């Protein structure tokens, strides 16, 4: 693992640092929009006086704090999507990889970074009782002590089952200025939360308590997309309904269902889902920056 000089110095001085994933760069957006978004995400943190640490794999080596040239490499077509289980294979093959939520959290924790901003968390997929399709994010976060700021999980997933799994894995979950678990494109869902916080300082207090208790789990911060930047619920529900109908008509089954749905939704929404995705990521990055500053005592 290689940690950039800027990130190393910030960590050594106990300055605020926020980790960012690279899958959204390689697989979430087309080129050159993806590299523009990556630079915008980092600038957003720099403007908050927080050091960004975008994580990716270059020539098989996990890099904590990609430079501009490395960001360009990750943004190019053909970059492998890397979860935790893929890390040793990508290392042996000496190829480039874009880290998922699981891999980013895993590597951030190993590097000593305490806060990670992403879009949405992976979870339990609908029909998982037959397909056993469950994101590695969940089990990885049970052993990766990092604060993860997310906008809940995508509404195409089984939110109820995901919340149950988080409880089973003893991963603490709090709502940021909300009592309702958000569903990615929408700021709400039908599921309430047991705990909420209303400031970055409250999150810092929980992190301190986790450390004192010797907890090895992540702390999930469910941060809803602002209402004025969310997807219109009526349009959202209609697109999702047609997406599931399309999957059924096409005979898509098991693990292929969710990728099919997400791809269909981007087209059926005329790109609105993608626009909301970017907005909620920016919102999560802002909150993550505030939390990182509070943890480091600069809030």
N, C-alpha and C positions, 0 to 999 in steps of 0.2 A: 504494500500500500504506500502511495506517495501523497504527502500532504503539501500543498503549495506553501511557499514562504509567507505569503500574506496571511493565510489561515493559521499557520503555525505560530506566527508572531501574535496574532489576535488571541489565540487560545492561551498562549504563555502569559499574556498580560491580563487574562480574564476579561477580555473585551467581548461584546456580544457578537455571536456568529450564528447564522441560520443556514442549515443545509437545504439544498434544492435537488429534486430528482432530475434525471435527464430523459426519461422515457417520453415525457410530454414534448421534448424537443425532437426526438427521433421518430416517434410513432403517433404523436398527437396532432401534429401540424405539418403541412407541406413546406418544402423549401422554396423561397427564403423566409417565409413568414415565421418559421420555427426559430431561426437564429435571431430574428428581430425580437421575438417574444422572450427568448432566453436572456438577451441583453437588457431588455426592459425589466425583467424580473430582478436581475442583479442590480440594476441602477436604482430600483425602488428601495432596496435594502441599503445601498450606499447612501442614498438621500436621507435615510433614517439614522445614519452613522452606525450601521451594522455591516459586518463583513459577510458577503455572500460566499457560500461554499457549494457550488454546483458539483455534483458527484457523477462520475462516469468512469468508463474503463477504456484506457488507451493502450493498445498493443499488449493486452492481457493484464495490465497493471491498474488496479483501482486508484483513481485520482480524486483526492478530496480538494476541490477548488480548481476546476478546469480553467485554463487560460483561454484567450480568445481564439487562438488557432485550434485548440482542442475542442472548443465548443463547435467550431465549424466542422471538424471531423465527425463529431457525434451527430450533427444535423444532416449529414449526407445520407443518401439512400443506402440501405443495406446494413446499417448498424444493428447488431444483434440485441434483442431484448433480454436483459439479464435480471433474473430473480436470484435469490440467495443460492439455490441449488446449482445455478449455471456458472457461478463465479469461478470455481476451480477448472471447469471445462474451458471457459473463455481464457483463463490465465494460461492454460497449457497450449491452447491454439494461438495465443498471442494476437488476438483480434480485438477490435473495438466493441464496446458494449454500452448500452444505455440502461441505467439502473431503474428498476421498478420501485414502488413504495417500500416493499420488503427489503430489497437490497440496499436502498438508500438509507433506511433506518438502521439496518445492521451495520453498515460501514460508518455512518455518522456516529453511532454509539461507540464503535471501536476507536474512532479518531478523537473522542472526547467532546464532540459537539452535542449540545444539550437540547437544541430546538430544530425542528424540521418542518418546513411548509410544503404542503402538497395540495392537490385538487380534491379528490375524493378517495376514500379508503376502499380497498377491495373487501369483499365479504362473501357470504354464502349465496350461491346462485339459486334461482328458482329451480325446483326439481332436483335439488342436491341429494335428496334421500335416495334417488336412483342413480344419478350421475356421479355423486361424491365430489361435485365441483365446488370447491371452497378455496378462496384466495390464500396464498401463502402469507399474505400480509398479517393475517390474524395470529397464526402461530409464531411468526417471527417477532411480532410486537410484544408477545408474552415474555420475551427474553432480551429485548433491546431497550434499555433505559434512556429514552429520548422523548421529548414532548413533540407530539405530532398534531399539527393544526390542519384540520380537514373540514370539508363541507358535508360531512356524513358520507353516505354511500349512494351510488346511482340508484334511481328509483326502479330500474329494471331488475335489481337484485332482491333477494328475500331479506328485507330489513329486519323483520321480527327474528328470524333465525340468526342473523348476524349479531344482533344485540344479545341473544342468548349465548352465542359462542364467546363473545367478549366477556360476559359474566363468568362463564365456565373457565376461561383462561385467566381470570383474575386481572384483566386489563382495565385500569380505572378510566372512566369516561365522564367528562363534565361538559355541559353546554356553556358556550361563551355568550353571556347576556341573553340566554334563552333557556326555557324549560322543555323545549321540544326538540327531538332529534331531527336535524335537517336531512333532506334527500337530494343533495347535490344541486340540481338545477332549480329546486324549490327550497325556500327557507324553512319549510315545515314538513311534517309527516304525521301519521296518526299515532306516533309513539312518543310518550313523554320520557323525560330523563329524571334520574334520581337526584342528580346534583347539578348545580350551576355555579359559575363564577361571573363576576361583573367587572373584573379588572385584571391586568397582567400581573399585578402584585399578588393577587390571590393565587394565581397559577404558580408563581415563584414560591409561595409558602407551601403549596402542595408538593412541589419538586423537592424542597428542603426536607419535608416530612418523609417523602419516599426514600431519600438518601439516608436519613436517620434510621429508618426501618429496614434498610438493606434491600429494598425492592429492586428487582431486575426487570420489571415490566415497563413498557412505555406508558405515557400519560396522554390519552386522546382528548383533544380539544375540539368539540363539535361547534364549528363556527358557521352559522348560516349565511348564505349569500344575501346581501342587502336587498330588500324588497324591490327597490327601484331598478335593480340590475338583474333580477330573477326572471325566469321564463314565465310567461303568462300561463297560469295553471290550466285553463281551458284548452289552450293550444297544446300544452304539454301532454295532457291526458289523451287528447285526440291522436296525437302522433304516436304515443306509446301503444295505444289500442291498435292502430293500423300496423305498427311494427310487429307486435305479437301475432297478429293475423297473417302478416307476410311470412313470418318464420314458420308458422303452422302450415301454410299453403306450400312453402318451399320444402317442407319435410325436414327442416333443420332440427337436430336433436343434440342433447348432451352439452358438452363443452363448447360446441360450435354456436350455440344459441346466443350467448351474450355478445361475442364479436359481431355476429350478424345484426343483432338489434342496434348496437351502437353505431355501426356503419350506416344502417338504414335510417336511423334517427337524424344523423347529420344531414343527409340528403332530403329527407321528408320535412325537416324544419327549415329548409333553405339556409342552413348554416347558423340559425339562431342558437341551437344547442351548443355549438362551438364558441360562439360569442359569449354566452353565459359562462361556459367553462373557463374562459380566459379571465372574465371578471371575477369569478369566485376565487381563482388562484391568486389574483392580485390582492383580493381582500384577505385571504389567508396569509399571504406574505407580510402584509402590513401588521396583522395581529401577531404573527410569529416574531417580527422584529421587535414589537413592544414587549413581548414576553421575554425574549432574549435579553433585552436591556434591563428588565426588572430582575432577572436571575443574576445578571452580572453586577447589579447594584447601580446601574446607570439610568434606571427608569425614572 
